[in-house]
Amino acid sequence: MAFVGDIFRHSPEIALFLALALGYWIGKFQFGKFQLGGVAGTLLAAVAISQFGVHIDDGIKAVLFALFIYAVGFESGPQFFRSLGRHSIREIVMAAVLAISGLATVIVLAKLFELDKGIAAGIAAGGLTQSAIIGTAGAAIEKLGLAADEAQRLQANVAIGYAVTYIFGSFGAIIICVNILPWFMGRGIRDDAVKAEAEMLKGARIYGAGEAPALPELFGRVYRIQKASGQTVSAIESAATNGPITIERVKRKGKIIGIEPDLKLETGDFVLVVGRRSGIVGLDDRLGPESPGTEGMELVMTTRDIVITGKNFVGRSVGQIIAENSSLRHGIYVLAVTRGGTKLDLKNDTMIRAGDIVTIHGVQEDLQRLVGEVGPAIIPSDKTDFVFHGLGLVAGLLIGLLVLRIGSTPLTLGAGGGALLAGLIFGWYRSRHMTMGNMPTAASTLLRDLGLAGFVGVVGLQSGQQAVQTVMESGLSIFLIGVVVTVLPLLITMIVGRYVLRYENVAVFAGALSGSRSANPAFGEILDKAGNSVPTAPFAITYALANVFLTLLGPLVVAFV
């Protein structure tokens, strides 16, 4: 055992990665409908490994958490800013309810069990996982006018109460937000996240890796001309009233020939027709029999996103654009137009704005022609724009250093709040300027998962040994009081959210609930369950408020206990 401890002391990163591996392995086990998940498993594994005596630098924890929270903010920036306004009142109330119920719970338990101000403040900091309470409570104790040794004793008790209760503070929030809340609501996080995403996408379907629709909206077919002999290309295309079609290739007597609008087709010609399913189905009745294919008729079609910046498109309605650009539309199929990640309902009077994204499908030549008129194309890339995101993290961490004082109480977003705010702003800016700030989904997912799990692992390695020793020396009373401080405010807020604030979507509710407790590990598990970013917007609002509300609890606990 001493040998293992020596390894961890010489290379604490081994302990961290071992906690990650064991934690995610533990998190896979399922007991009925209950499953810990990788983040909670990592926390438990880290606490166990910490008993060997592991010293790991605070800087590692800060870097990992900044990466996690910035990536979360970047992904949800556009959605977050769209959600601000009267829709945010529920989140404001939820954050206030949790802070008030948390304060009341700590004060009542401190009176019942005759806890001193230091232990009570430490339990508030650990049970509510708001480390800033340690600083605000310590500063408040200094101003009580106590003897130096008594003030130092109370400040030391703050740290003890925090160390004993912080582990369950993180773990308990995961249990309530990820397991109890869905049971209470009678629905799963994943199901409601998919439902909310479908509403935002207005029925559009996002396919995962390896998925494709069995009935594609756009496809091509080869026909042998019989019934349409003598008709021109433009006449056949314009006669398709059920849906748009385009003749992309013509093969005559074994050779591919050039296509012009007035080209007359002859019996025996092979034509490649591309179009929407509604226009293609039944086309053999007008053209001739469908052919399984013929050499040289293959054609590569491309789907591309284009940022709308052209003066002939910005500030105009869809009806105006269609009427004024009929020649430009040949061979181009619009799949969707999105604004800030939300699909627009395209009607004749729908106004197009600068920065809207149009997704089009067609041959490369037609796409290039369109790009020159509409705006720049967004070229898919697996490269991350580190200039953009490096500056984003710098800006966020600088914001986190700012301190606002209300009387003697310092208020600050901290590194986490600053990185989240910067991620939201830079994510929103990226949605308006899609040619910069690229971060592939895989890269963002890695930052989220590794950042959060690594952060939780470091917390467990740093606090686990002290927490276990304190529980063994002082008994379970402080730990059990911390359990109540963790659980009761969350349950009260959950009931208020359900029956007063009328939350219906479990994924949105879970995001708001975890944010109101600034419960980052719980939020990470919620994101994993949801499989999309739906919980992020409510989390971002309540998380920002919780950083302020919960930080204020330090002086209040010291004052009222």
Secondary structure, 3 states (H helix, E strand, C coil): CHHHHHHHHHCHHHHHHHHHHHHHHHHCCEECCEECCHHHHHHHHHHHHHCCCCCCCHHHHHHHHHHHHHHHHHHHHHHHHHHCCHHHHHHHHHHHHHHHHHHHHHHHHHHHCCCCHHHHHHHHHHHCCCCHHHHHHHHHHHCCCCCHHHHHHHHHHHHHHHHHHHHHHHHHHHHHHHHHHHHHHCCCHHHHHHHHHHHHCCCCCCCCCCCCCCCCCEEEEEEECCCCCCCEHHHHHHCCCCCCEEEEEEEECCEEECCCCCCECCCCCEEEEEEEHHHHCCHHHCCCCEECCCCCCCCCEEEEEEECCCCCCCCCEHHHHHHHCCCCCCCCEEEEEEECCEECCCCCCCECCCCCEEEEEEEHHHHHHHHHHHCCEECCCCCCCHHHHHHHHHHHHHHHHCCEEECCEEECCHHHHHHHHHHHHHHHHHHHCCCCCCCCHHHHHHHHHHHHHHHHHHHHHHHHHHHHHHHHHHCCHHHHHHHHHHHHHHHHHHHHHHHCCCCCCHHHHHHHHHHHCCCHHHHHHHHHHHCCCCCHHHHHHHHHHHHHHHHCHHHHHHHHC
